Amino acid sequence: MPPTALIVDDDTGFRRAARRLLAARGFAVVAEAADAGQALAAARAHHPDCVLLDLHLPDTDGLSAARALTAAPGPAPRILVTSTEPPGYTPADLAAVGIIAFIAKDHLATADLPTLFGFTAA
């Protein structure tokens, strides 16, 4: 069974591209969300194994969203944050809220997503 993923980004076009990219890398995208509130609801409904999370959401920042996602009941998803600009946080800041890595949006297409998320390639 492939790892399940939730995509969280306020840009519809990015979510569409990320869905295709994750599917091509062997993930089953179970939901998409445009903000942190929708992400929490989707995570509660679908319990994804991992979350591709934008750092800049309309209702909160990615660190706050990650903190809420990892505090929700059930197993915490593996969270990879993305943005068009560097995060401005240290790796320790990211890890403290359950984020495993940062990747720039323009590097996403060439990234080894299964490895970044901690899954072996299919």
C-alpha positions as CSV (number, residue, x, y, z in Angstrom):
1,M,0.0,0.0,0.0
2,P,1.5,3.4,-1.0
3,P,2.1,6.1,1.6
4,T,-0.8,8.5,1.8
5,A,-0.3,12.3,1.4
6,L,-2.1,15.5,2.2
7,I,-1.1,18.6,0.2
8,V,-1.5,22.0,1.9
9,D,-1.1,25.1,-0.2
10,D,-3.3,28.1,-1.0
11,D,-2.2,28.0,-4.7
12,T,-4.6,25.7,-6.7
13,G,-2.1,25.3,-9.5
14,F,0.7,24.3,-7.1
15,R,-1.6,21.7,-5.5
16,R,-2.5,20.3,-8.9
17,A,1.2,20.0,-9.9
18,A,2.2,18.6,-6.5
19,R,-0.6,16.0,-6.7
20,R,0.8,14.8,-10.1
21,L,4.3,14.8,-8.8
22,L,3.5,12.8,-5.6
23,A,1.4,10.3,-7.6
24,A,4.3,9.8,-10.0
25,R,6.6,9.1,-7.0
26,G,4.3,6.4,-5.6
27,F,2.2,8.4,-3.1
28,A,-1.6,8.2,-2.8
29,V,-2.8,11.8,-2.4
30,V,-5.9,11.5,-0.1
31,A,-6.7,15.2,0.3
32,E,-5.8,18.8,-0.5
33,A,-6.2,21.9,1.6
34,A,-5.9,25.6,0.9
35,D,-5.3,26.7,4.6
36,A,-4.4,25.3,8.0
37,G,-8.0,24.9,9.1
38,Q,-8.8,22.8,6.1
39,A,-5.6,20.8,6.6
40,L,-6.5,19.9,10.2
41,A,-10.0,18.8,9.1
42,A,-8.4,16.7,6.2
43,A,-5.8,15.2,8.5
44,R,-8.5,14.2,11.0
45,A,-10.6,12.6,8.2
46,H,-7.8,10.9,6.3
47,H,-4.9,10.3,8.7
48,P,-2.2,10.8,6.0
49,D,1.2,9.3,6.4
50,C,2.8,12.6,5.2
51,V,2.0,16.2,4.6
52,L,3.5,18.6,1.9
53,L,2.9,21.9,3.7
54,D,3.4,25.5,2.4
55,L,5.1,27.7,4.9
56,H,2.9,30.7,4.0
57,L,-0.8,30.0,4.4
58,P,-3.6,32.6,4.5
59,D,-4.7,31.8,8.0
60,T,-1.4,31.0,9.8
61,D,2.2,30.2,9.2
62,G,3.5,26.7,8.4
63,L,5.2,26.2,11.7
64,S,1.9,26.8,13.6
65,A,0.1,24.5,11.1
66,A,2.7,21.8,11.6
67,R,2.4,22.1,15.4
68,A,-1.3,21.6,15.2
69,L,-1.0,18.7,12.7
70,T,1.4,16.8,15.0
71,A,-0.6,17.5,18.1
72,A,-3.8,16.1,16.6
73,P,-4.9,12.6,17.9
74,G,-3.4,9.6,16.2
75,P,0.0,9.0,14.6
76,A,1.8,12.3,13.6
77,P,2.3,12.6,9.9
78,R,5.7,13.2,8.4
79,I,5.7,16.9,7.4
80,L,7.8,18.4,4.6
81,V,7.5,22.2,4.2
82,T,7.9,24.1,1.0
83,S,8.0,27.7,-0.1
84,T,9.3,29.9,-2.9
85,E,11.7,31.5,-0.4
86,P,14.0,30.1,2.3
87,P,12.1,29.4,5.6
88,G,14.0,31.8,7.9
89,Y,14.0,29.0,10.5
90,T,16.8,26.7,11.6
91,P,16.5,23.0,11.1
92,A,16.1,22.7,14.9
93,D,13.1,25.2,14.8
94,L,11.5,23.0,12.1
95,A,12.2,19.7,13.9
96,A,10.7,21.1,17.2
97,V,7.3,21.3,15.5
98,G,7.5,18.0,13.7
99,I,8.8,19.1,10.3
100,I,11.4,16.7,8.9
101,A,12.7,18.9,6.1
102,F,12.3,22.0,3.9
103,I,12.5,22.1,0.1
104,A,12.1,25.0,-2.2
105,K,9.1,24.8,-4.5
106,D,11.3,25.1,-7.6
107,H,13.3,22.0,-6.5
108,L,10.3,19.8,-5.8
109,A,10.2,18.3,-9.2
110,T,13.8,16.9,-9.0
111,A,13.6,15.9,-5.3
112,D,13.7,12.4,-4.1
113,L,10.4,12.8,-2.2
114,P,10.1,9.2,-0.9
115,T,13.5,9.6,0.7
116,L,12.8,13.1,2.0
117,F,9.6,11.8,3.6
118,G,11.4,8.8,5.0
119,F,9.9,6.1,2.8
120,T,11.9,3.8,0.5
121,A,11.2,4.2,-3.2
122,A,8.6,1.8,-4.6
